[in-house]
């Protein structure tokens, strides 16, 4: 089966992108014909060459889709508390897929911060029954449904998109119009935009296709962390990612297992050195304050008040 898969990435996510693609390549079924697309938000030429060679050696294809550097430069990228987000403008690139991929009628869109353990053919073959979008219910769906007045709310990290329907119903233009006219309603970036615009044509996928695991109580209470032990796709949600020093994600080891199958495998040693440095000295930004830690003990915060507890 031909399976077109699209990512969006800037230079900061080149290595996680390689991990995600490698995990798909090593989990495919024998008759899976994988066709990768990457919306290029500023990838370095060297990284693009590495990715292209990696995919070609596995018998798949990869095309980069250029997008003007100014695209979505004014889009909201702040969290609800007004702090800087780990999200970049690249999150919005998926809104442009109908025009970027005019030859594709259906596409599987994936975030870069995930690993795949099974063939994606059953996911791509799902009957959408007239829906424009299919996704797994978001881990915090109840809160965001109330906030936006919706009956359903999906996580945009794994999306099955009917691009033919998007073109027929001018969904891309509607998404861009909502982004332009209602930025004050947008908290979770492209995810809010897609859920609002497609509210009457949005369906759910089985949770195994997007196990939103995280190192928080919410990850445990939602059941996603338990599901992630056997899920087809593990999604590293939240601001703390496995490749960052100090991350305690319960499935971070799986990220590095997949990293070893990529041309970036040597970066594991750099990560270990960074973790050692982090253990001695690091800072965190939380609730409007910058806090500094030495050997795990908080010693200072931005206000200038010493904290020796």
N, C-alpha and C positions, 0 to 999 in steps of 0.2 A: 504494500500500500504506500502510495506517495503521501508524505506527511510534511506540509510546509509549516515551519516553526519560526517565529519572529521574536527577537530580543531588541532592546534599545540600551545603548551603553555610551558612556563617556570614558575618558582615559582612566578615571579612578576605579572603574569596575571591569577593566580588561581581564584581570586574573579570575575574579568570580565568574565572569562570562565564560572563560575557558573551562572552569570547573563544571558549570552547568551543562555546557555543550558536550564535554567529555563524558559526563554521567549519562547523558541521553544516548550517546554513541555506544557506550559499553552496556546499555540496558536494552537496546533495540532487539526486535525479533528478526529472524533471518530474512523475511520479505519486506521489512520496513525500508522504504526509500526516503531518506531524510534530506530535506531541502531547507537549509538555514538562511534566514535573513537577519541582518543586524542594522537597525537604524543608527547611523553613525553620528553621535553627538560630540565628536572631538577625539576619537581614538587616535593614538599615535600610529604612524605608518609601520613602525617596527612591530607593534602589537597586532596590527591587522595582518601582517605577513605571517606572524607566528600562528594566529588563529586559522588563517587560510590553509597553511601547510598541515596543521593538526587535523582539520576536517577532511582535507583531500586524502591524507594517508589512510583515513578510515573509510574511504569510498563514498563520502557524502559531498554535498555542494554547499558553498557559502557565498552569499552576495551581500555587499554593504550598500545601504541606502543612504545617500547623503541628504542632510537636512541643513538648511541655512542656520548659521551660528546664532542668529538673533531670534530664532523661533522659540517662543515661550519664555523669552528673557524677562518678561514682566509678570509671569504667572506666579501665583502665591506659592511660596515654598517655606512657610512658617508653620510651626506646630500650634496647637490650640492655646498654649501658654505664651506664645509670642517669641519663643526661643528659636534659635537656628535649627533647622531640620537636617537629618541625614539624607533627605530626599533632594535630588537636583532636578533641573528642568527636564532632564531626560525622561522622567516619569510621565511627562505629558506627551511624549512622542507617539505613543500608541494611538492617540486620537487622530493621527494623520494617516493611519494605515490604508484606508480605502483609496486615497490618492497616491500613496507611495507604492502600493502593490495593485495596480489596475488589472493585472492578469489573474489575480487570486480571488476566488469567490468565498473561500473559507480559510481561516488561518488560526493557528494555535499561538497565542501570545504568552510568553513566560518572562518573569522577572529574572535577573541575573543571580539573585541570592537564594538559590535553591539547588537541590540535587535530585536526580531522577533514579528510580530503582527498577522500573519496569517499562515495557514497550508502551509508547504513547498512542499506538494504533487504536485501542479501544476507546480512548478519550476522543481522538479525532473523529471516530465513527459515530459518536453520540447523535441521536436524532434530536435536533434542536426544536422541532415542533413549532416553527414560526418565531421563535425567540431570536432577537438580534445578538444577544450576549448570553453565555452560560459561564458561571463561576461557582466556586464554593462559598458558602455563607461565611462572612467575615467573623473573626474571633470576637469582635466587639460589636456585632451587628445590631443588637437591641438598642444600644445607646445611639448609634448613628441613624437607625431608622427613626427614632424619636426626634433627633436633631433636625432631620431633613424631611420628616413627614412621609416616610416611605413604608411600604409593606414588606419589601425585600431589600437586602443589601449584601453584595458579594465583595470578596477580596479580589482586587485586580491583578494579583500576582500570577494567577493562572487563569487565562480567559480563552474560551472558544468563541470566535467572532464570525458571524455571517456577514462578510464584507459585501456580498451582493445586496443584502437587505440594507446595509448601511448606505450604500450608494443610492438604492431605490428610494429610501426615505430621508436622504440628505442628513444622515446622523452626524457626519463629521462637521458640517456647518453648524448644526444645532449645538454640538459640544463646544465648539469654538465660541459661539454666541453666548452660551452660559458662562464660559470662562471669562469672557469680556464683560458681561453685564452683571454678573452676580459673584464677584470675587469674595465678598464678605461672607458668603455661605460655604466657601470651600475651606475645609480643614484637612482632609485627607487627599488633597491634590487630585490627580486624574481619577482616582477611585470615586470620589464624590461626584465628579462630572458625569462619569459613565452611569453610575447608579441613578442619578436624577434624570438624565436625558433618556435613558432606556428603561425607565421604571415600569412601563406597561409591556415591555417585551424582554424581560430578564428572567432567566431560569437558573435553577441550582444544579450543580454537578455533585457527584458523590464526594464525600470529604477526603477520600484517599488520594484525590488528585491535587490537594493543596493542604497538607497537614501543617498548620501554622504554629510551629513549635517555638517556644521562647523560654527564657530562664526567669519566669515570673510566676506568681500564683495563678494568674489568669490562664497561662499555658497549661497548668496542671488541672485547674478546675473545669476548663472547657473540654477536657478530654483529648485535646490535640496532641499534647506531649505523649500520652499513652498511644494514641493512634499512630504517631510518627515512628514508632518502633517497627511497624509493618506497612506503612503507607507507601503508595507508589511514588509520591513526590513529597519531599520534606522542604518546607519553606522557612528560611531563617528570618522571621519577621522581627520588627523592632529596630532600634538604633544601634544596638550592640551586635556586631557581626562576628562570626567565628574567626575571621582573619585579623581581628583587632586584638591587641594585647589586653588582657584582663577580662576578656569575654568568658562567661561561664555557661554558655549555651549547652544544653544537655546533649546536643548532637554535633558539636563542633568537630569531634574526631572524624565524623563521616565526611565533612568538608575536606579535611586534610588527606583522607584516604583517596578521595577523588582527585585532589590536587596532584597527587603523586603520579597520576596517569596523564598529566599535561606537561607541556614544555616548561612550565613555571615551577616544576617540582623543587628546584633548588631554593626557592623562596621560603621553604619551610624553616631553613636554618636562620634566615633573617628574622622570621617571626619569633623563633625561640629566643633570640637575643633581645628582641623588643619586649617580650614577656618578662625577661629577667630585669631589664631596665625598669619596666612598669612596676614590678614588684617592689623596687626600692623607692621609686619616685614617680608620681603621676598626679594629675589633677582631673576633677570632674566638674561639669557645669550642670546644675540642677536647681530648678525653682528660682531662677534669677540670680544664683550665686555661684561663683567659682571657688571650689575647695581644693586644697593641696594636701597630698598624703605622702608620708615617709614611712616605708616599711609597713604599710597598711593602717597607720595611725594618722588621723586628720590633725594637721598642725596649723592650718591657716585657712581663711576664706576671704573673699574679695572685699568684704566690708571692713576688713582690718582687725576683726575680732579673733583672738587666738582661741583655738578649740583643741584642747589637749585630752579630750575624752576619747 
